[in-house]
Amino acid sequence: MLDPIGNVARKIEILSWEPWWAWHPVRVHGELTWFCTVYRRCINTYVDHDDWTRYEYGNIFDIVKQ
């Protein structure tokens, strides 16, 4: 499904922050962090019946900003 400009229509759904144990290295504000509790949220992008899931990692200050 195309919009009038010719771009593909998409829907982005951002879920809430959840505590998550970083069992593998993840980037939190540019620094690698692992073996501790960080916060992550799932960002789903739906395009033409395909869904792409990516995760964003943060700390307690990201929750307070939201």
PDBQT receptor file of N, H, CA, C and O in Angstrom, charges set to zero:
ATOM      1  N   MET A   1       0.846  -1.174   0.000  1.00  0.00    +0.000 N 
ATOM      2  CA  MET A   1       0.000   0.000   0.000  1.00  0.00    +0.000 C 
ATOM      3  C   MET A   1       0.894   1.241   0.000  1.00  0.00    +0.000 C 
ATOM      4  O   MET A   1       1.754   1.385   0.869  1.00  0.00    +0.000 OA
ATOM      5  N   LEU A   2       0.698   2.124  -0.959  1.00  0.00    +0.000 N 
ATOM      6  H   LEU A   2      -0.001   2.006  -1.665  1.00  0.00    +0.000 HD
ATOM      7  CA  LEU A   2       1.525   3.321  -1.074  1.00  0.00    +0.000 C 
ATOM      8  C   LEU A   2       0.735   4.552  -0.673  1.00  0.00    +0.000 C 
ATOM      9  O   LEU A   2      -0.471   4.637  -0.900  1.00  0.00    +0.000 OA
ATOM     10  N   ASP A   3       1.425   5.492  -0.079  1.00  0.00    +0.000 N 
ATOM     11  H   ASP A   3       2.405   5.423   0.106  1.00  0.00    +0.000 HD
ATOM     12  CA  ASP A   3       0.770   6.765   0.195  1.00  0.00    +0.000 C 
ATOM     13  C   ASP A   3       0.892   7.633  -1.061  1.00  0.00    +0.000 C 
ATOM     14  O   ASP A   3       1.581   7.231  -1.999  1.00  0.00    +0.000 OA
ATOM     15  N   PRO A   4       0.253   8.802  -1.117  1.00  0.00    +0.000 N 
ATOM     16  CA  PRO A   4       0.251   9.614  -2.335  1.00  0.00    +0.000 C 
ATOM     17  C   PRO A   4       1.643  10.034  -2.815  1.00  0.00    +0.000 C 
ATOM     18  O   PRO A   4       1.824  10.298  -4.003  1.00  0.00    +0.000 OA
ATOM     19  N   ILE A   5       2.611  10.100  -1.929  1.00  0.00    +0.000 N 
ATOM     20  H   ILE A   5       2.464   9.886  -0.963  1.00  0.00    +0.000 HD
ATOM     21  CA  ILE A   5       3.954  10.528  -2.311  1.00  0.00    +0.000 C 
ATOM     22  C   ILE A   5       4.732   9.366  -2.932  1.00  0.00    +0.000 C 
ATOM     23  O   ILE A   5       5.731   9.598  -3.612  1.00  0.00    +0.000 OA
ATOM     24  N   GLY A   6       4.296   8.122  -2.713  1.00  0.00    +0.000 N 
ATOM     25  H   GLY A   6       3.484   7.933  -2.160  1.00  0.00    +0.000 HD
ATOM     26  CA  GLY A   6       4.989   6.966  -3.247  1.00  0.00    +0.000 C 
ATOM     27  C   GLY A   6       5.787   6.205  -2.210  1.00  0.00    +0.000 C 
ATOM     28  O   GLY A   6       6.427   5.204  -2.532  1.00  0.00    +0.000 OA
ATOM     29  N   ASN A   7       5.757   6.662  -0.978  1.00  0.00    +0.000 N 
ATOM     30  H   ASN A   7       5.237   7.475  -0.717  1.00  0.00    +0.000 HD
ATOM     31  CA  ASN A   7       6.454   5.952   0.090  1.00  0.00    +0.000 C 
ATOM     32  C   ASN A   7       5.608   4.782   0.565  1.00  0.00    +0.000 C 
ATOM     33  O   ASN A   7       4.386   4.795   0.418  1.00  0.00    +0.000 OA
ATOM     34  N   VAL A   8       6.243   3.786   1.125  1.00  0.00    +0.000 N 
ATOM     35  H   VAL A   8       7.235   3.775   1.244  1.00  0.00    +0.000 HD
ATOM     36  CA  VAL A   8       5.541   2.635   1.659  1.00  0.00    +0.000 C 
ATOM     37  C   VAL A   8       4.892   3.024   2.982  1.00  0.00    +0.000 C 
ATOM     38  O   VAL A   8       5.515   3.672   3.824  1.00  0.00    +0.000 OA
ATOM     39  N   ALA A   9       3.642   2.626   3.155  1.00  0.00    +0.000 N 
ATOM     40  H   ALA A   9       3.136   2.100   2.471  1.00  0.00    +0.000 HD
ATOM     41  CA  ALA A   9       2.949   2.922   4.407  1.00  0.00    +0.000 C 
ATOM     42  C   ALA A   9       3.521   2.045   5.513  1.00  0.00    +0.000 C 
ATOM     43  O   ALA A   9       3.763   0.857   5.298  1.00  0.00    +0.000 OA
ATOM     44  N   ARG A  10       3.735   2.606   6.669  1.00  0.00    +0.000 N 
ATOM     45  H   ARG A  10       3.539   3.571   6.843  1.00  0.00    +0.000 HD
ATOM     46  CA  ARG A  10       4.286   1.844   7.781  1.00  0.00    +0.000 C 
ATOM     47  C   ARG A  10       3.646   2.273   9.090  1.00  0.00    +0.000 C 
ATOM     48  O   ARG A  10       3.141   3.388   9.226  1.00  0.00    +0.000 OA
ATOM     49  N   LYS A  11       3.682   1.377  10.027  1.00  0.00    +0.000 N 
ATOM     50  H   LYS A  11       4.093   0.472   9.917  1.00  0.00    +0.000 HD
ATOM     51  CA  LYS A  11       3.172   1.645  11.368  1.00  0.00    +0.000 C 
ATOM     52  C   LYS A  11       4.280   1.314  12.350  1.00  0.00    +0.000 C 
ATOM     53  O   LYS A  11       4.862   0.232  12.282  1.00  0.00    +0.000 OA
ATOM     54  N   ILE A  12       4.576   2.217  13.251  1.00  0.00    +0.000 N 
ATOM     55  H   ILE A  12       4.103   3.096  13.307  1.00  0.00    +0.000 HD
ATOM     56  CA  ILE A  12       5.619   2.003  14.260  1.00  0.00    +0.000 C 
ATOM     57  C   ILE A  12       4.945   1.965  15.625  1.00  0.00    +0.000 C 
ATOM     58  O   ILE A  12       4.193   2.867  15.993  1.00  0.00    +0.000 OA
ATOM     59  N   GLU A  13       5.233   0.902  16.362  1.00  0.00    +0.000 N 
ATOM     60  H   GLU A  13       5.845   0.169  16.062  1.00  0.00    +0.000 HD
ATOM     61  CA  GLU A  13       4.660   0.724  17.688  1.00  0.00    +0.000 C 
ATOM     62  C   GLU A  13       5.806   0.642  18.693  1.00  0.00    +0.000 C 
ATOM     63  O   GLU A  13       6.666  -0.232  18.588  1.00  0.00    +0.000 OA
ATOM     64  N   ILE A  14       5.816   1.547  19.662  1.00  0.00    +0.000 N 
ATOM     65  H   ILE A  14       5.118   2.257  19.747  1.00  0.00    +0.000 HD
ATOM     66  CA  ILE A  14       6.868   1.589  20.682  1.00  0.00    +0.000 C 
ATOM     67  C   ILE A  14       6.265   1.126  22.000  1.00  0.00    +0.000 C 
ATOM     68  O   ILE A  14       5.327   1.737  22.513  1.00  0.00    +0.000 OA
ATOM     69  N   LEU A  15       6.807   0.045  22.544  1.00  0.00    +0.000 N 
ATOM     70  H   LEU A  15       7.568  -0.452  22.128  1.00  0.00    +0.000 HD
ATOM     71  CA  LEU A  15       6.312  -0.500  23.797  1.00  0.00    +0.000 C 
ATOM     72  C   LEU A  15       6.997   0.179  24.977  1.00  0.00    +0.000 C 
ATOM     73  O   LEU A  15       7.916   0.975  24.786  1.00  0.00    +0.000 OA
ATOM     74  N   SER A  16       6.561  -0.125  26.182  1.00  0.00    +0.000 N 
ATOM     75  H   SER A  16       5.815  -0.772  26.338  1.00  0.00    +0.000 HD
ATOM     76  CA  SER A  16       7.105   0.542  27.366  1.00  0.00    +0.000 C 
ATOM     77  C   SER A  16       8.439  -0.081  27.788  1.00  0.00    +0.000 C 
ATOM     78  O   SER A  16       8.790  -1.186  27.373  1.00  0.00    +0.000 OA
ATOM     79  N   TRP A  17       9.162   0.656  28.618  1.00  0.00    +0.000 N 
ATOM     80  H   TRP A  17       8.877   1.553  28.955  1.00  0.00    +0.000 HD
ATOM     81  CA  TRP A  17      10.449   0.180  29.131  1.00  0.00    +0.000 C 
ATOM     82  C   TRP A  17      10.216  -0.956  30.112  1.00  0.00    +0.000 C 
ATOM     83  O   TRP A  17       9.285  -0.905  30.915  1.00  0.00    +0.000 OA
ATOM     84  N   GLU A  18      11.065  -1.991  30.048  1.00  0.00    +0.000 N 
ATOM     85  H   GLU A  18      11.821  -2.032  29.395  1.00  0.00    +0.000 HD
ATOM     86  CA  GLU A  18      11.008  -3.133  30.957  1.00  0.00    +0.000 C 
ATOM     87  C   GLU A  18      12.419  -3.426  31.455  1.00  0.00    +0.000 C 
ATOM     88  O   GLU A  18      13.377  -3.287  30.694  1.00  0.00    +0.000 OA
ATOM     89  N   PRO A  19      12.570  -3.832  32.729  1.00  0.00    +0.000 N 
ATOM     90  CA  PRO A  19      13.899  -4.229  33.196  1.00  0.00    +0.000 C 
ATOM     91  C   PRO A  19      14.326  -5.521  32.494  1.00  0.00    +0.000 C 
ATOM     92  O   PRO A  19      13.504  -6.406  32.256  1.00  0.00    +0.000 OA
ATOM     93  N   TRP A  20      15.602  -5.619  32.170  1.00  0.00    +0.000 N 
ATOM     94  H   TRP A  20      16.269  -4.900  32.363  1.00  0.00    +0.000 HD
ATOM     95  CA  TRP A  20      16.116  -6.767  31.432  1.00  0.00    +0.000 C 
ATOM     96  C   TRP A  20      17.536  -7.049  31.864  1.00  0.00    +0.000 C 
ATOM     97  O   TRP A  20      18.347  -6.129  31.969  1.00  0.00    +0.000 OA
ATOM     98  N   TRP A  21      17.857  -8.330  32.122  1.00  0.00    +0.000 N 
ATOM     99  H   TRP A  21      17.199  -9.078  32.037  1.00  0.00    +0.000 HD
ATOM    100  CA  TRP A  21      19.221  -8.720  32.495  1.00  0.00    +0.000 C 
ATOM    101  C   TRP A  21      20.058  -8.799  31.227  1.00  0.00    +0.000 C 
ATOM    102  O   TRP A  21      19.752  -9.594  30.339  1.00  0.00    +0.000 OA
ATOM    103  N   ALA A  22      21.095  -7.999  31.127  1.00  0.00    +0.000 N 
ATOM    104  H   ALA A  22      21.344  -7.354  31.849  1.00  0.00    +0.000 HD
ATOM    105  CA  ALA A  22      21.944  -7.949  29.938  1.00  0.00    +0.000 C 
ATOM    106  C   ALA A  22      22.939  -9.105  29.985  1.00  0.00    +0.000 C 
ATOM    107  O   ALA A  22      24.045  -8.961  30.505  1.00  0.00    +0.000 OA
ATOM    108  N   TRP A  23      22.542 -10.235  29.445  1.00  0.00    +0.000 N 
ATOM    109  H   TRP A  23      21.643 -10.351  29.022  1.00  0.00    +0.000 HD
ATOM    110  CA  TRP A  23      23.402 -11.415  29.455  1.00  0.00    +0.000 C 
ATOM    111  C   TRP A  23      24.408 -11.395  28.308  1.00  0.00    +0.000 C 
ATOM    112  O   TRP A  23      25.327 -12.214  28.275  1.00  0.00    +0.000 OA
ATOM    113  N   HIS A  24      24.244 -10.483  27.386  1.00  0.00    +0.000 N 
ATOM    114  H   HIS A  24      23.498  -9.817  27.413  1.00  0.00    +0.000 HD
ATOM    115  CA  HIS A  24      25.233 -10.275  26.328  1.00  0.00    +0.000 C 
ATOM    116  C   HIS A  24      25.475  -8.769  26.218  1.00  0.00    +0.000 C 
ATOM    117  O   HIS A  24      24.635  -7.986  26.662  1.00  0.00    +0.000 OA
ATOM    118  N   PRO A  25      26.591  -8.347  25.642  1.00  0.00    +0.000 N 
ATOM    119  CA  PRO A  25      26.895  -6.910  25.580  1.00  0.00    +0.000 C 
ATOM    120  C   PRO A  25      25.847  -6.128  24.779  1.00  0.00    +0.000 C 
ATOM    121  O   PRO A  25      25.491  -6.516  23.666  1.00  0.00    +0.000 OA
ATOM    122  N   VAL A  26      25.365  -5.039  25.350  1.00  0.00    +0.000 N 
ATOM    123  H   VAL A  26      25.654  -4.724  26.254  1.00  0.00    +0.000 HD
ATOM    124  CA  VAL A  26      24.433  -4.133  24.674  1.00  0.00    +0.000 C 
ATOM    125  C   VAL A  26      24.959  -2.710  24.833  1.00  0.00    +0.000 C 
ATOM    126  O   VAL A  26      25.703  -2.417  25.769  1.00  0.00    +0.000 OA
ATOM    127  N   ARG A  27      24.575  -1.843  23.930  1.00  0.00    +0.000 N 
ATOM    128  H   ARG A  27      23.971  -2.081  23.170  1.00  0.00    +0.000 HD
ATOM    129  CA  ARG A  27      24.997  -0.436  24.003  1.00  0.00    +0.000 C 
ATOM    130  C   ARG A  27      23.936   0.382  24.733  1.00  0.00    +0.000 C 
ATOM    131  O   ARG A  27      22.771   0.426  24.337  1.00  0.00    +0.000 OA
ATOM    132  N   VAL A  28      24.374   1.022  25.803  1.00  0.00    +0.000 N 
ATOM    133  H   VAL A  28      25.320   0.986  26.125  1.00  0.00    +0.000 HD
ATOM    134  CA  VAL A  28      23.524   1.954  26.549  1.00  0.00    +0.000 C 
ATOM    135  C   VAL A  28      24.214   3.303  26.473  1.00  0.00    +0.000 C 
ATOM    136  O   VAL A  28      25.237   3.516  27.125  1.00  0.00    +0.000 OA
ATOM    137  N   HIS A  29      23.668   4.212  25.687  1.00  0.00    +0.000 N 
ATOM    138  H   HIS A  29      22.837   4.040  25.157  1.00  0.00    +0.000 HD
ATOM    139  CA  HIS A  29      24.230   5.549  25.491  1.00  0.00    +0.000 C 
ATOM    140  C   HIS A  29      25.682   5.502  25.021  1.00  0.00    +0.000 C 
ATOM    141  O   HIS A  29      26.525   6.267  25.487  1.00  0.00    +0.000 OA
ATOM    142  N   GLY A  30      25.958   4.587  24.087  1.00  0.00    +0.000 N 
ATOM    143  H   GLY A  30      25.272   3.965  23.708  1.00  0.00    +0.000 HD
ATOM    144  CA  GLY A  30      27.277   4.522  23.480  1.00  0.00    +0.000 C 
ATOM    145  C   GLY A  30      28.296   3.659  24.204  1.00  0.00    +0.000 C 
ATOM    146  O   GLY A  30      29.396   3.451  23.691  1.00  0.00    +0.000 OA
ATOM    147  N   GLU A  31      27.961   3.155  25.378  1.00  0.00    +0.000 N 
ATOM    148  H   GLU A  31      27.068   3.324  25.796  1.00  0.00    +0.000 HD
ATOM    149  CA  GLU A  31      28.900   2.326  26.144  1.00  0.00    +0.000 C 
ATOM    150  C   GLU A  31      28.394   0.889  26.182  1.00  0.00    +0.000 C 
ATOM    151  O   GLU A  31      27.200   0.651  26.364  1.00  0.00    +0.000 OA
ATOM    152  N   LEU A  32      29.305  -0.070  26.009  1.00  0.00    +0.000 N 
ATOM    153  H   LEU A  32      30.275   0.124  25.861  1.00  0.00    +0.000 HD
ATOM    154  CA  LEU A  32      28.940  -1.475  26.120  1.00  0.00    +0.000 C 
ATOM    155  C   LEU A  32      28.704  -1.834  27.577  1.00  0.00    +0.000 C 
ATOM    156  O   LEU A  32      29.513  -1.503  28.444  1.00  0.00    +0.000 OA
ATOM    157  N   THR A  33      27.600  -2.509  27.844  1.00  0.00    +0.000 N 
ATOM    158  H   THR A  33      26.942  -2.778  27.140  1.00  0.00    +0.000 HD
ATOM    159  CA  THR A  33      27.224  -2.904  29.204  1.00  0.00    +0.000 C 
ATOM    160  C   THR A  33      26.733  -4.336  29.161  1.00  0.00    +0.000 C 
ATOM    161  O   THR A  33      25.998  -4.714  28.249  1.00  0.00    +0.000 OA
ATOM    162  N   TRP A  34      27.132  -5.137  30.139  1.00  0.00    +0.000 N 
ATOM    163  H   TRP A  34      27.729  -4.830  30.880  1.00  0.00    +0.000 HD
ATOM    164  CA  TRP A  34      26.578  -6.482  30.250  1.00  0.00    +0.000 C 
ATOM    165  C   TRP A  34      26.741  -6.993  31.668  1.00  0.00    +0.000 C 
ATOM    166  O   TRP A  34      27.470  -6.411  32.471  1.00  0.00    +0.000 OA
ATOM    167  N   PHE A  35      26.052  -8.093  31.970  1.00  0.00    +0.000 N 
ATOM    168  H   PHE A  35      25.460  -8.566  31.318  1.00  0.00    +0.000 HD
ATOM    169  CA  PHE A  35      26.005  -8.709  33.292  1.00  0.00    +0.000 C 
ATOM    170  C   PHE A  35      25.470  -7.761  34.356  1.00  0.00    +0.000 C 
ATOM    171  O   PHE A  35      25.965  -7.733  35.483  1.00  0.00    +0.000 OA
ATOM    172  N   CYS A  36      24.455  -6.985  33.988  1.00  0.00    +0.000 N 
ATOM    173  H   CYS A  36      24.053  -7.007  33.072  1.00  0.00    +0.000 HD
ATOM    174  CA  CYS A  36      23.756  -6.126  34.944  1.00  0.00    +0.000 C 
ATOM    175  C   CYS A  36      22.344  -5.890  34.415  1.00  0.00    +0.000 C 
ATOM    176  O   CYS A  36      22.031  -6.267  33.286  1.00  0.00    +0.000 OA
ATOM    177  N   THR A  37      21.519  -5.285  35.205  1.00  0.00    +0.000 N 
ATOM    178  H   THR A  37      21.773  -4.979  36.123  1.00  0.00    +0.000 HD
ATOM    179  CA  THR A  37      20.149  -5.010  34.790  1.00  0.00    +0.000 C 
ATOM    180  C   THR A  37      20.094  -3.659  34.093  1.00  0.00    +0.000 C 
ATOM    181  O   THR A  37      20.526  -2.646  34.643  1.00  0.00    +0.000 OA
ATOM    182  N   VAL A  38      19.562  -3.654  32.887  1.00  0.00    +0.000 N 
ATOM    183  H   VAL A  38      19.212  -4.477  32.440  1.00  0.00    +0.000 HD
ATOM    184  CA  VAL A  38      19.334  -2.431  32.124  1.00  0.00    +0.000 C 
ATOM    185  C   VAL A  38      17.849  -2.402  31.765  1.00  0.00    +0.000 C 
ATOM    186  O   VAL A  38      17.117  -3.345  32.064  1.00  0.00    +0.000 OA
ATOM    187  N   TYR A  39      17.419  -1.353  31.142  1.00  0.00    +0.000 N 
ATOM    188  H   TYR A  39      18.014  -0.587  30.898  1.00  0.00    +0.000 HD
ATOM    189  CA  TYR A  39      16.041  -1.260  30.688  1.00  0.00    +0.000 C 
ATOM    190  C   TYR A  39      16.029  -1.321  29.168  1.00  0.00    +0.000 C 
ATOM    191  O   TYR A  39      16.901  -0.754  28.508  1.00  0.00    +0.000 OA
ATOM    192  N   ARG A  40      15.032  -2.013  28.616  1.00  0.00    +0.000 N 
ATOM    193  H   ARG A  40      14.324  -2.473  29.152  1.00  0.00    +0.000 HD
ATOM    194  CA  ARG A  40      14.922  -2.071  27.166  1.00  0.00    +0.000 C 
ATOM    195  C   ARG A  40      13.459  -1.961  26.779  1.00  0.00    +0.000 C 
ATOM    196  O   ARG A  40      12.560  -2.311  27.544  1.00  0.00    +0.000 OA
ATOM    197  N   ARG A  41      13.250  -1.464  25.571  1.00  0.00    +0.000 N 
ATOM    198  H   ARG A  41      13.980  -1.179  24.950  1.00  0.00    +0.000 HD
ATOM    199  CA  ARG A  41      11.899  -1.410  25.025  1.00  0.00    +0.000 C 
ATOM    200  C   ARG A  41      11.949  -1.911  23.587  1.00  0.00    +0.000 C 
ATOM    201  O   ARG A  41      12.945  -1.759  22.880  1.00  0.00    +0.000 OA
ATOM    202  N   CYS A  42      10.866  -2.496  23.198  1.00  0.00    +0.000 N 
ATOM    203  H   CYS A  42      10.057  -2.620  23.772  1.00  0.00    +0.000 HD
ATOM    204  CA  CYS A  42      10.744  -3.089  21.873  1.00  0.00    +0.000 C 
ATOM    205  C   CYS A  42      10.108  -2.069  20.945  1.00  0.00    +0.000 C 
ATOM    206  O   CYS A  42       9.134  -1.408  21.307  1.00  0.00    +0.000 OA
ATOM    207  N   ILE A  43      10.664  -1.944  19.747  1.00  0.00    +0.000 N 
ATOM    208  H   ILE A  43      11.455  -2.481  19.453  1.00  0.00    +0.000 HD
ATOM    209  CA  ILE A  43      10.107  -1.052  18.741  1.00  0.00    +0.000 C 
ATOM    210  C   ILE A  43       9.775  -1.913  17.526  1.00  0.00    +0.000 C 
ATOM    211  O   ILE A  43      10.669  -2.423  16.852  1.00  0.00    +0.000 OA
ATOM    212  N   ASN A  44       8.483  -2.069  17.256  1.00  0.00    +0.000 N 
ATOM    213  H   ASN A  44       7.756  -1.654  17.804  1.00  0.00    +0.000 HD
ATOM    214  CA  ASN A  44       8.023  -2.866  16.124  1.00  0.00    +0.000 C 
ATOM    215  C   ASN A  44       7.654  -1.943  14.977  1.00  0.00    +0.000 C 
ATOM    216  O   ASN A  44       6.949  -0.952  15.165  1.00  0.00    +0.000 OA
ATOM    217  N   THR A  45       8.135  -2.275  13.791  1.00  0.00    +0.000 N 
ATOM    218  H   THR A  45       8.708  -3.080  13.639  1.00  0.00    +0.000 HD
ATOM    219  CA  THR A  45       7.784  -1.544  12.582  1.00  0.00    +0.000 C 
ATOM    220  C   THR A  45       7.075  -2.506  11.648  1.00  0.00    +0.000 C 
ATOM    221  O   THR A  45       7.625  -3.542  11.275  1.00  0.00    +0.000 OA
ATOM    222  N   TYR A  46       5.864  -2.165  11.275  1.00  0.00    +0.000 N 
ATOM    223  H   TYR A  46       5.417  -1.324  11.578  1.00  0.00    +0.000 HD
ATOM    224  CA  TYR A  46       5.074  -3.011  10.382  1.00  0.00    +0.000 C 
ATOM    225  C   TYR A  46       5.037  -2.368   9.004  1.00  0.00    +0.000 C 
ATOM    226  O   TYR A  46       4.583  -1.234   8.851  1.00  0.00    +0.000 OA
ATOM    227  N   VAL A  47       5.520  -3.104   7.996  1.00  0.00    +0.000 N 
ATOM    228  H   VAL A  47       5.888  -4.025   8.120  1.00  0.00    +0.000 HD
ATOM    229  CA  VAL A  47       5.520  -2.612   6.623  1.00  0.00    +0.000 C 
ATOM    230  C   VAL A  47       5.050  -3.745   5.724  1.00  0.00    +0.000 C 
ATOM    231  O   VAL A  47       5.696  -4.791   5.659  1.00  0.00    +0.000 OA
ATOM    232  N   ASP A  48       3.943  -3.553   5.035  1.00  0.00    +0.000 N 
ATOM    233  H   ASP A  48       3.418  -2.703   5.087  1.00  0.00    +0.000 HD
ATOM    234  CA  ASP A  48       3.450  -4.531   4.067  1.00  0.00    +0.000 C 
ATOM    235  C   ASP A  48       3.447  -5.961   4.607  1.00  0.00    +0.000 C 
ATOM    236  O   ASP A  48       4.001  -6.861   3.976  1.00  0.00    +0.000 OA
ATOM    237  N   HIS A  49       2.845  -6.169   5.733  1.00  0.00    +0.000 N 
ATOM    238  H   HIS A  49       2.394  -5.438   6.245  1.00  0.00    +0.000 HD
ATOM    239  CA  HIS A  49       2.695  -7.477   6.370  1.00  0.00    +0.000 C 
ATOM    240  C   HIS A  49       4.009  -8.071   6.858  1.00  0.00    +0.000 C 
ATOM    241  O   HIS A  49       4.037  -9.236   7.255  1.00  0.00    +0.000 OA
ATOM    242  N   ASP A  50       5.078  -7.322   6.841  1.00  0.00    +0.000 N 
ATOM    243  H   ASP A  50       5.056  -6.376   6.519  1.00  0.00    +0.000 HD
ATOM    244  CA  ASP A  50       6.334  -7.737   7.459  1.00  0.00    +0.000 C 
ATOM    245  C   ASP A  50       6.462  -6.962   8.763  1.00  0.00    +0.000 C 
ATOM    246  O   ASP A  50       6.024  -5.816   8.858  1.00  0.00    +0.000 OA
ATOM    247  N   ASP A  51       7.054  -7.581   9.749  1.00  0.00    +0.000 N 
ATOM    248  H   ASP A  51       7.411  -8.512   9.671  1.00  0.00    +0.000 HD
ATOM    249  CA  ASP A  51       7.314  -6.826  10.974  1.00  0.00    +0.000 C 
ATOM    250  C   ASP A  51       8.783  -6.937  11.326  1.00  0.00    +0.000 C 
ATOM    251  O   ASP A  51       9.370  -8.018  11.285  1.00  0.00    +0.000 OA
ATOM    252  N   TRP A  52       9.360  -5.808  11.669  1.00  0.00    +0.000 N 
ATOM    253  H   TRP A  52       8.882  -4.930  11.702  1.00  0.00    +0.000 HD
ATOM    254  CA  TRP A  52      10.754  -5.716  12.069  1.00  0.00    +0.000 C 
ATOM    255  C   TRP A  52      10.778  -5.321  13.527  1.00  0.00    +0.000 C 
ATOM    256  O   TRP A  52      10.181  -4.323  13.931  1.00  0.00    +0.000 OA
ATOM    257  N   THR A  53      11.475  -6.117  14.304  1.00  0.00    +0.000 N 
ATOM    258  H   THR A  53      11.960  -6.928  13.975  1.00  0.00    +0.000 HD
ATOM    259  CA  THR A  53      11.580  -5.847  15.734  1.00  0.00    +0.000 C 
ATOM    260  C   THR A  53      13.009  -5.430  16.043  1.00  0.00    +0.000 C 
ATOM    261  O   THR A  53      13.967  -6.092  15.642  1.00  0.00    +0.000 OA
ATOM    262  N   ARG A  54      13.134  -4.332  16.756  1.00  0.00    +0.000 N 
ATOM    263  H   ARG A  54      12.356  -3.795  17.082  1.00  0.00    +0.000 HD
ATOM    264  CA  ARG A  54      14.447  -3.924  17.251  1.00  0.00    +0.000 C 
ATOM    265  C   ARG A  54      14.274  -3.496  18.699  1.00  0.00    +0.000 C 
ATOM    266  O   ARG A  54      13.171  -3.166  19.136  1.00  0.00    +0.000 OA
ATOM    267  N   TYR A  55      15.359  -3.505  19.422  1.00  0.00    +0.000 N 
ATOM    268  H   TYR A  55      16.255  -3.773  19.067  1.00  0.00    +0.000 HD
ATOM    269  CA  TYR A  55      15.324  -3.153  20.827  1.00  0.00    +0.000 C 
ATOM    270  C   TYR A  55      16.184  -1.925  21.075  1.00  0.00    +0.000 C 
ATOM    271  O   TYR A  55      17.234  -1.735  20.461  1.00  0.00    +0.000 OA
ATOM    272  N   GLU A  56      15.708  -1.104  21.988  1.00  0.00    +0.000 N 
ATOM    273  H   GLU A  56      14.855  -1.258  22.487  1.00  0.00    +0.000 HD
ATOM    274  CA  GLU A  56      16.451   0.073  22.413  1.00  0.00    +0.000 C 
ATOM    275  C   GLU A  56      16.756  -0.111  23.894  1.00  0.00    +0.000 C 
ATOM    276  O   GLU A  56      15.878  -0.496  24.667  1.00  0.00    +0.000 OA
ATOM    277  N   TYR A  57      17.987   0.159  24.291  1.00  0.00    +0.000 N 
ATOM    278  H   TYR A  57      18.700   0.471  23.663  1.00  0.00    +0.000 HD
ATOM    279  CA  TYR A  57      18.418  -0.051  25.669  1.00  0.00    +0.000 C 
ATOM    280  C   TYR A  57      18.683   1.285  26.338  1.00  0.00    +0.000 C 
ATOM    281  O   TYR A  57      19.170   2.227  25.712  1.00  0.00    +0.000 OA
ATOM    282  N   GLY A  58      18.354   1.352  27.627  1.00  0.00    +0.000 N 
ATOM    283  H   GLY A  58      17.958   0.587  28.135  1.00  0.00    +0.000 HD
ATOM    284  CA  GLY A  58      18.551   2.597  28.362  1.00  0.00    +0.000 C 
ATOM    285  C   GLY A  58      18.755   2.337  29.840  1.00  0.00    +0.000 C 
ATOM    286  O   GLY A  58      18.918   1.197  30.275  1.00  0.00    +0.000 OA
ATOM    287  N   ASN A  59      18.743   3.413  30.600  1.00  0.00    +0.000 N 
ATOM    288  H   ASN A  59      18.611   4.339  30.247  1.00  0.00    +0.000 HD
ATOM    289  CA  ASN A  59      18.896   3.318  32.047  1.00  0.00    +0.000 C 
ATOM    290  C   ASN A  59      17.712   4.008  32.721  1.00  0.00    +0.000 C 
ATOM    291  O   ASN A  59      16.750   4.391  32.055  1.00  0.00    +0.000 OA
ATOM    292  N   ILE A  60      17.780   4.159  33.996  1.00  0.00    +0.000 N 
ATOM    293  H   ILE A  60      18.561   3.847  34.538  1.00  0.00    +0.000 HD
ATOM    294  CA  ILE A  60      16.651   4.713  34.763  1.00  0.00    +0.000 C 
ATOM    295  C   ILE A  60      16.330   6.148  34.335  1.00  0.00    +0.000 C 
ATOM    296  O   ILE A  60      15.182   6.579  34.444  1.00  0.00    +0.000 OA
ATOM    297  N   PHE A  61      17.323   6.885  33.853  1.00  0.00    +0.000 N 
ATOM    298  H   PHE A  61      18.256   6.535  33.765  1.00  0.00    +0.000 HD
ATOM    299  CA  PHE A  61      17.090   8.268  33.458  1.00  0.00    +0.000 C 
ATOM    300  C   PHE A  61      16.239   8.357  32.185  1.00  0.00    +0.000 C 
ATOM    301  O   PHE A  61      15.526   9.341  31.985  1.00  0.00    +0.000 OA
ATOM    302  N   ASP A  62      16.311   7.336  31.328  1.00  0.00    +0.000 N 
ATOM    303  H   ASP A  62      16.890   6.537  31.491  1.00  0.00    +0.000 HD
ATOM    304  CA  ASP A  62      15.443   7.311  30.149  1.00  0.00    +0.000 C 
ATOM    305  C   ASP A  62      13.983   7.115  30.542  1.00  0.00    +0.000 C 
ATOM    306  O   ASP A  62      13.087   7.668  29.904  1.00  0.00    +0.000 OA
ATOM    307  N   ILE A  63      13.746   6.339  31.577  1.00  0.00    +0.000 N 
ATOM    308  H   ILE A  63      14.474   5.890  32.095  1.00  0.00    +0.000 HD
ATOM    309  CA  ILE A  63      12.375   6.135  32.062  1.00  0.00    +0.000 C 
ATOM    310  C   ILE A  63      11.840   7.423  32.671  1.00  0.00    +0.000 C 
ATOM    311  O   ILE A  63      10.680   7.778  32.459  1.00  0.00    +0.000 OA
ATOM    312  N   VAL A  64      12.680   8.122  33.425  1.00  0.00    +0.000 N 
ATOM    313  H   VAL A  64      13.622   7.834  33.597  1.00  0.00    +0.000 HD
ATOM    314  CA  VAL A  64      12.251   9.374  34.057  1.00  0.00    +0.000 C 
ATOM    315  C   VAL A  64      11.947  10.435  32.996  1.00  0.00    +0.000 C 
ATOM    316  O   VAL A  64      10.998  11.205  33.147  1.00  0.00    +0.000 OA
ATOM    317  N   LYS A  65      12.752  10.482  31.914  1.00  0.00    +0.000 N 
ATOM    318  H   LYS A  65      13.523   9.857  31.791  1.00  0.00    +0.000 HD
ATOM    319  CA  LYS A  65      12.518  11.455  30.846  1.00  0.00    +0.000 C 
ATOM    320  C   LYS A  65      11.204  11.210  30.132  1.00  0.00    +0.000 C 
ATOM    321  O   LYS A  65      10.568  12.148  29.654  1.00  0.00    +0.000 OA
ATOM    322  N   GLN A  66      10.800   9.966  30.058  1.00  0.00    +0.000 N 
ATOM    323  H   GLN A  66      11.317   9.203  30.447  1.00  0.00    +0.000 HD
ATOM    324  CA  GLN A  66       9.582   9.635  29.336  1.00  0.00    +0.000 C 
ATOM    325  C   GLN A  66       8.410   9.998  30.173  1.00  0.00    +0.000 C 
ATOM    326  O   GLN A  66       7.269   9.803  29.755  1.00  0.00    +0.000 OA
TER     327      GLN A  66
